[in-house]
């Protein structure tokens, strides 16, 4: 049955997998791997993320190429592996030998199915980013941890501690928000040791922590550099009272712009489900699931009181455990018909939301940069110039650009004065154009600009005559429209 669920998870993740054009964040992934290895690492250090995903993507692209399909395929593969890892974790955690069984049976399949159809998980399996690598690794770490802590005296647990150590190190090299998830696993180790009085697990846990620290030492200096850069300035907006309820809704149904009343109801239902889960599920490992959900939220909220670091997509890791929690809670409903009725109803609602979210994206009428760049690729002449009005589409165009013309980003300041989150890690001074008046008479210039991300049309010299204009809606809607204008300098 698990193989059928994995096939379903793959089919849902392949659905429209290249229909939305590559966007700003994905462009970084695609462009990083074009640099020589040493330069790639140096440029990653100048950004705000650890390097593991980019290294894996670089290796992948050596064999699979760097088309949009192949770039996203890697994320899809890790997304499907996440479903498998979730199945293995739940199967082990809620049916551990020597522990009080609190589900067993079909619960691992139920949890795997809910992970397979989850719109939030699928959304980030369709991005050439590090999210599904992270979801796979944190569930793998959770699985190894449960196996390592199992009470079976005949079990050889050393290999599971090694697996746990490597998976945790991989998490920390994948995304910094996984620090919170790893901290939750650490808290669970302490909880398990002191509640079961199996103090002999302390030594391997400490050795594991030391090994992770040693493995992370090569990146530690870079981590502090990136952390100080983010603390000094970053683009994430401040939290408001709807931030957490909105994230909770998206973790189950995905989508954007949910009404406040719906969020209030969803929050109340969520609290009820969590309380029911903690009261009705008797497995020790329920606390691992709860901590892995609660700790990232608590940590993010506390940190965001000083620095704005709360962002929905960063909870894609915690949402794994929320899905598992929901599956376990519903599976513990006492009546057979109530239990399966609730699970079927939830599954139908999730699948409806999945397809509705795609419908709202209006992808068939929102080709974005894929269409905008095609105009330039087909019509630009070798002596033309290409300029871009926003860094949010500059890197995206660089990926799609098939001309031999190097595009330039319009800027009113040199790189040293540009905020780091505008992409300075992969910008050079040659990439910038500071003075639009330097173009010679008769020069034909292509201008790309966007209404998304708060963008607007750049101010142009009066002696520029517009020859043509096209616009293409982008998706999702916050990306606005991309304009392609052609000018002749008089």
Order of alpha helices (4+ residues) and beta strands (2+ residues): alpha-alpha-alpha-alpha-alpha-alpha-alpha-alpha-alpha-alpha-alpha-alpha-alpha-alpha-alpha-alpha-alpha-beta-alpha-beta-beta-beta-beta-beta
